[in-house]
């Protein structure tokens, strides 16, 4: 899987400008048992560089995308990170290998419950999962050093920007459900200025929950 990720990173260089990913991120990817986060029928494919179905009609992202999003977030020891869209818990586990605390919000209660159970069983006691609307973030634990969103929003949710620390980063796919989507790296400067960079065309399930008023 790691070799396939490395090849895919090089192949997407024209979009991302990256020739390789942080060694810490690759080590975290190697440390997390992906087969524990997929349905039993797909465990033989767990280490293929491909997305796979999980419960509730959702998917676990392609390992390349998990690794790339983690790299872009630039997680550091001691960081407190928010994940919007827990899914099966795989991305949260990768983050937990790298940071002090992960808070993860999942709108599908079944997924939140299952992911929390798997993460606890694997010993990821620095991950807290709750069922809720991730569009609103998790203000009780804000501000965050970084935020990762694992579903495509039509636009960047303002509450997430408001919950970033100065100097914090938001990695989020943005676009229409059946149209063009792009992975954005959003950085909030120490002066509050927001800078966006498009990194890669992507395809994600839509972010469900609250929408801004028309």
N, C-alpha and C positions, 0 to 999 in steps of 0.2 A: 504493500500500500504506500509506504513512504517513497519508494522509488517512483511509483506512478504519480504521486503528488509532485515530486521534484521535476519530472518531465513536463507535467501540465503547467507548472509555474513558468518554466522556460518557454513553453509554447504560447503562453499568454503575456509574454513580456511586452509586446507592442501595446497592450492595453494598460498594464499595471506599472510598467517600468521596473519590475522586479526580476532579478535573475535567480534568486533563491529566497527561502524563508528563514526566519530566525531559528537557530539551532534549538533554542529553548522550546519553541513552538513545536518543532518536529519531535523533540523528545517527549513532550506532553502527548502528542498524537500517538506515539508508540506506547506510552504508558497506559492509556485508557483502553479497556477491552470492549471494542465496538460491538462485538457479538452479544454483549449483555443489553444492548440498547435497541436491538432489532427484533422483529417477530421471529419465533422459532423456525418458521418455514424459510426464512431468508438468512439464517445464520451462516450457511455455507458461502454466502456472498458478502459477509460482513467486512472483509478486508479488500474488496474490490473498490476501485475509485468511482463509485456510482451512488446516487441517491437510492433509497429503498423505502417501501411502504412501512408505516407503523400503524398503530391503532387510530381509530376515529377519522379515517380517510386522510391522514396527514403523512408526511414523509420525513425521513432523516436525511439531512443534506449530504451531498457528495463530500467525501473527505477533503478534497481540494478546497472547497468553499469554506468548510469549517476551519481549515488551517490558514487560509488566506485572511478570513475575517479576524481570526485571532491575532495573526501577525499585524494586521492594520491597526488593531486596538492597542498594540504595544503594551501588553499587560506586564506589570512589575510586581515583585514581592511586596506585600503590604497594601496593594490596591484593593479597593472595594468596587465591584463591578455589578452592573445590572444587565440581566438578559431578559429580553421580551420575546416570549415564545419558547417555552421549555421543550416542547415536543417530547421526545423519549428521554431527554436529559443528557444526551451525548455532548453537546456543545458546552453545557454547564460543567460537565466533568473535565473536559479539556481546560476550561478556564480555571477550574479549581486546582489544577496541577500547578498553576502559575501565579495565582493571586491569593490574598488573605481571605477574602469573603466574596461569595457570589450570591446575589439575590436574583431569583428567576420567577417570572410571572407567566402563567399559562391560562388562556381563556377557556380551554376545554378541561373540565374538572377531572374527567377520567384520566387524561394524560398527566395532569399535575399530580394526581395521587399515585399513578404508576411510576412516574419518574422519581418522585420523592422516595418511594420504596426502593427502587433500584440503586439510587445514589446512596441511601443510607446503608443498604446491604454491602455496597462496595467500599464503605468507609469514608465517603466524602462528607464529613461533618461540617465542612466550611461552605456548604451549599444549602440555602433556604429556599424552598419552593412554595408558592401559594397559587391558588386558582384566582383569577381576576383578569381585568381588562388592562393589558399592558400598554395600551395607548396612553394611559394616565401615569405610567411609570410606577414607582413605589416611593412616594414622597417621604414616608416615615424614615427611610434609610438614606435619603439624599443628603448631600450631593455625592455623586459617584465620580470615580476617576475615569470610568469608561462605561459605555452602554453598547450592547450588541442586540440587534433586532433580527430575528430569523424568519420574518414574514414581510412581504412587500407592502409598504404603505403608499397611498396615493400621493402623499406629501409628508415631509418630516413633521412628526407630532410635536407641537410646541412644548408640551409638558416635559418631553424628554430633554430638549435643549435646556430647559429651565432647571433640570436636575443634574446637569453636568457641572463639575468643578471648573473653575478657570484653568485652561490648559488641558481640559478633558477631551476625549474623542468619542464620537458616535459612529458606529459602522452599521449601515442600514440599506437594504434594497428598497428602491423607490420606483414606482411606475404603476401602470394599469394592470389589472388581473390578467387580461387577455391581450395586452399590448406590450410595448417596449418597457423593460425594467433595467435599471442599472444599479450597481453596488456603489454607494457613496461613502466616502470617508469625510466626516464632518468634524472640524476642530473648532473649539471655542478658545479664543485667545485670552490672555490675562486681562485684556481691556474689554472683554465681552464680545469682541468682533467674531463673527461666524464665517468660517471658510469651508467651502465644499469642493471636493474633488471626485470626479467620476472615475472609478477604477476598472469596471468590467461589466459587460452585458450579462445579465443573469436571468434566472427564472425561478421564482419563489411562489409558494401559496400566498394568498392575500392576508394582510393583517386585518383581523376582524375586531369588532368592538366599536368604541366611540368614534365618531367622525366630527370634524369641525363643522360649525354651522355654515350654511350657504350664504 
